[in-house]
């Protein structure tokens, strides 16, 4: 039998057993996984899973779903509440470009894959690489599945204060990873206006900006009390971060 990279023998990233993901799932008694087929293992992994699903009327049906597994990620909104500014990035996104975006240059909150790190460590790494900023205490905002119909990724959302003195590098991302990232420091009011007129069309960024306006550092309650963090967050635990 021919050895199969990523299954029987290591693929180009040293991975094996990629066809095992999901085979032992038993948390939902209405789902019985029958087979997992590895259809592609480039940098990330595409699988086709066959499972039995019990509908609400009690009937069992057999279904197939393709899932794209790129690992989990983290995203952060750095904010300067005193100057009412936020740090964002602009970079080329081919999938958006090929699907109707005028030039593919998306304005986003800095984000990246965990790559084996804890979410807090990963987002501090990404902030240094992409933004050139050392973040203050991190507030955990929420976790969300961004495209649960096909993509397995769970994204961890954070916000953190910064000052001009915390911008210790140029940012721009890692050239060896093909990154070419422009750092944008924007007035918060302008960032919200960019959401309204479509200049910001990235979901994770829209979610964080709306959180900042409704519950976070730019919420009316935060302005009245002079607080610069989330309006209803508890004090930071040891290590200077709130949440995980």
C-alpha positions as CSV (number, residue, x, y, z in Angstrom):
1,X,0.0,0.0,0.0
2,X,1.3,3.4,-0.9
3,X,2.2,5.6,2.1
4,X,0.0,8.6,2.3
5,X,1.6,11.9,3.4
6,X,-0.2,13.4,6.4
7,X,-1.8,10.1,7.2
8,X,0.7,7.3,7.4
9,X,3.9,9.3,7.0
10,X,4.7,12.9,7.8
11,X,3.7,15.6,5.3
12,X,5.8,18.7,4.5
13,X,4.9,20.1,7.9
14,X,5.7,16.9,9.8
15,X,2.0,16.0,10.4
16,X,0.5,12.5,10.5
17,X,-3.0,11.2,11.3
18,X,-4.7,14.1,9.7
19,X,-7.6,11.8,8.8
20,X,-8.3,11.1,12.5
21,X,-9.7,14.4,13.4
22,X,-13.4,14.1,14.5
23,X,-13.6,10.3,14.4
24,X,-13.9,9.9,18.2
25,X,-16.4,12.8,18.7
26,X,-19.3,11.7,21.1
27,X,-20.4,14.9,22.8
28,X,-23.6,15.1,20.8
29,X,-25.7,11.8,20.8
30,X,-27.5,13.0,17.7
31,X,-24.2,12.8,15.7
32,X,-22.3,9.6,14.8
33,X,-19.1,10.2,12.7
34,X,-18.7,7.4,10.1
35,X,-15.7,8.4,8.0
36,X,-13.2,11.2,7.6
37,X,-11.4,11.7,4.3
38,X,-8.4,13.9,3.9
39,X,-8.9,15.8,0.6
40,X,-6.1,18.3,0.8
41,X,-3.2,19.0,3.1
42,X,-1.4,22.2,1.9
43,X,-0.5,24.7,4.6
44,X,-3.9,24.0,6.1
45,X,-6.1,20.9,5.9
46,X,-9.4,20.2,4.0
47,X,-11.4,17.2,5.1
48,X,-14.6,15.5,4.0
49,X,-16.5,14.0,6.9
50,X,-19.5,11.6,6.6
51,X,-21.7,11.3,9.6
52,X,-25.2,10.2,10.6
53,X,-27.4,12.9,12.1
54,X,-30.7,12.5,14.0
55,X,-33.2,15.2,13.0
56,X,-35.6,16.7,15.4
57,X,-38.4,14.4,14.2
58,X,-36.2,11.4,15.2
59,X,-35.2,10.3,11.7
60,X,-31.5,9.5,11.0
61,X,-30.0,10.9,7.9
62,X,-26.5,10.5,6.4
63,X,-24.7,13.8,5.6
64,X,-21.3,15.0,4.3
65,X,-19.5,18.2,5.2
66,X,-16.2,19.6,4.1
67,X,-14.2,21.5,6.8
68,X,-11.3,23.8,6.3
69,X,-8.9,23.5,9.3
70,X,-6.4,26.3,9.6
71,X,-6.2,26.2,13.4
72,X,-7.5,28.8,15.9
73,X,-6.6,32.4,16.0
74,X,-6.6,35.6,18.0
75,X,-7.3,39.3,17.2
76,X,-6.8,42.5,19.2
77,X,-8.0,46.1,19.1
78,X,-5.3,48.4,20.7
79,X,-6.9,51.6,21.8
80,X,-5.7,55.0,23.2
81,X,-8.7,56.2,25.2
82,X,-7.1,59.5,26.1
83,X,-6.5,60.5,22.4
84,X,-9.5,58.5,21.2
85,X,-7.5,56.5,18.7
86,X,-7.2,52.8,17.6
87,X,-4.5,50.9,15.8
88,X,-5.5,48.9,12.7
89,X,-3.7,47.4,9.7
90,X,-4.2,47.4,6.0
91,X,-3.1,44.5,3.9
92,X,-4.0,42.7,0.6
93,X,-6.5,39.8,0.9
94,X,-6.8,37.9,-2.3
95,X,-10.0,36.0,-1.3
96,X,-11.8,39.3,-0.8
97,X,-10.3,40.7,-4.0
98,X,-11.6,37.8,-6.1
99,X,-15.0,38.1,-4.5
100,X,-15.8,41.7,-5.4
101,X,-13.7,43.9,-3.1
102,X,-12.5,46.8,-5.2
103,X,-8.7,46.3,-4.6
104,X,-8.5,43.6,-1.9
105,X,-6.8,46.0,0.5
106,X,-8.7,45.4,3.7
107,X,-8.5,47.5,6.9
108,X,-8.5,45.1,9.8
109,X,-7.6,44.6,13.4
110,X,-4.3,42.8,13.9
111,X,-4.7,39.1,14.1
112,X,-3.0,35.8,13.6
113,X,-3.1,32.0,14.1
114,X,-2.1,30.7,17.5
115,X,0.5,28.3,16.0
116,X,0.7,26.3,19.2
117,X,0.8,29.3,21.6
118,X,-1.9,30.3,24.1
119,X,-4.2,33.0,22.8
120,X,-2.7,35.7,25.1
121,X,0.9,34.9,24.0
122,X,-0.1,34.7,20.3
123,X,-1.8,38.1,20.2
124,X,1.1,39.8,21.9
125,X,3.3,38.3,19.3
126,X,1.1,39.4,16.5
127,X,0.8,43.0,17.9
128,X,4.6,43.2,18.0
129,X,5.1,41.8,14.5
130,X,2.2,43.6,12.7
131,X,1.8,46.8,14.7
132,X,5.2,47.3,16.4
133,X,3.4,47.9,19.7
134,X,3.8,46.5,23.2
135,X,0.3,46.1,24.5
136,X,-0.9,47.0,28.0
137,X,-3.2,44.7,30.0
138,X,-5.3,42.6,27.6
139,X,-9.1,42.3,28.1
140,X,-10.8,39.2,26.7
141,X,-13.9,40.3,24.8
142,X,-15.3,37.1,23.4
143,X,-14.7,34.0,21.4
144,X,-16.5,33.3,18.1
145,X,-16.6,30.9,15.2
146,X,-16.4,33.2,12.2
147,X,-17.6,30.9,9.4
148,X,-19.0,27.8,11.1
149,X,-20.5,26.3,8.0
150,X,-17.1,25.3,6.6
151,X,-14.2,26.7,8.6
152,X,-13.3,25.2,12.0
153,X,-11.4,28.2,13.3
154,X,-12.4,29.7,16.7
155,X,-11.2,33.3,17.0
156,X,-10.3,34.8,20.4
157,X,-11.0,38.5,20.6
158,X,-9.0,41.0,22.8
159,X,-8.6,44.7,23.4
160,X,-5.7,46.4,25.1
161,X,-4.6,50.0,25.9
162,X,-1.5,51.5,24.4
163,X,0.2,54.9,24.4
164,X,2.5,56.5,21.8
165,X,5.5,55.4,23.9
166,X,4.4,51.7,23.5
167,X,4.9,51.9,19.7
168,X,8.5,50.6,19.8
169,X,8.8,49.1,16.3
170,X,7.7,49.7,12.7
171,X,5.4,46.7,12.5
172,X,4.6,45.6,9.0
173,X,4.6,41.8,9.6
174,X,7.2,39.2,8.7
175,X,8.7,39.5,5.2
176,X,9.6,35.8,5.3
177,X,5.9,35.0,5.6
178,X,5.1,37.2,2.7
179,X,3.5,39.9,4.8
180,X,3.3,43.5,3.7
181,X,1.2,45.3,6.3
182,X,0.5,49.0,6.7
183,X,-0.1,50.3,10.2
184,X,-3.0,52.7,10.6
185,X,-3.6,54.9,13.7
186,X,-7.1,56.2,13.3
187,X,-9.4,58.4,15.3
188,X,-12.1,56.1,16.7
189,X,-14.9,58.2,15.2
190,X,-13.3,57.8,11.8
191,X,-13.0,54.0,12.2
192,X,-16.7,53.8,13.0
193,X,-17.5,55.9,10.0
194,X,-15.4,53.5,7.8
195,X,-17.6,50.7,9.0
196,X,-20.8,52.6,8.0
197,X,-19.6,53.6,4.6
198,X,-18.0,50.2,3.8
199,X,-14.3,51.1,3.9
200,X,-14.0,48.6,6.8
201,X,-15.6,45.4,5.6
202,X,-13.8,42.8,7.8
203,X,-16.1,41.0,10.3
204,X,-13.7,40.7,13.2
205,X,-12.8,44.4,13.0
206,X,-16.4,45.5,12.9
207,X,-17.2,43.3,15.9
208,X,-14.4,44.8,18.0
209,X,-15.1,48.4,17.0
210,X,-18.8,48.0,17.9
211,X,-17.8,46.4,21.2
212,X,-15.5,49.4,21.9
213,X,-18.4,51.8,21.2
214,X,-21.0,49.9,23.2
215,X,-19.2,48.3,26.1
216,X,-15.5,49.1,25.9
217,X,-13.3,52.1,26.2
218,X,-15.4,54.4,24.1
219,X,-18.7,53.5,25.6
220,X,-20.7,56.4,27.2
221,X,-20.5,54.8,30.6
222,X,-16.7,54.5,30.3
223,X,-16.4,58.2,29.3
224,X,-18.6,59.3,32.3
225,X,-16.5,57.4,34.8
226,X,-13.1,58.1,33.2
227,X,-12.5,54.4,32.9
228,X,-10.3,53.3,29.9
229,X,-11.2,49.6,29.9
230,X,-14.4,47.6,29.4
231,X,-17.3,49.2,31.2
232,X,-18.3,46.2,33.2
233,X,-15.0,44.2,33.4
234,X,-13.5,43.1,36.8
235,X,-10.0,44.3,37.8
236,X,-7.2,42.6,36.0
237,X,-5.9,39.3,37.5
238,X,-2.2,38.6,38.1
239,X,-0.2,39.0,35.0
240,X,-2.0,42.1,33.9
241,X,-4.6,40.5,31.7
242,X,-8.3,40.0,32.1
243,X,-9.7,36.8,30.6
244,X,-7.9,34.1,28.8
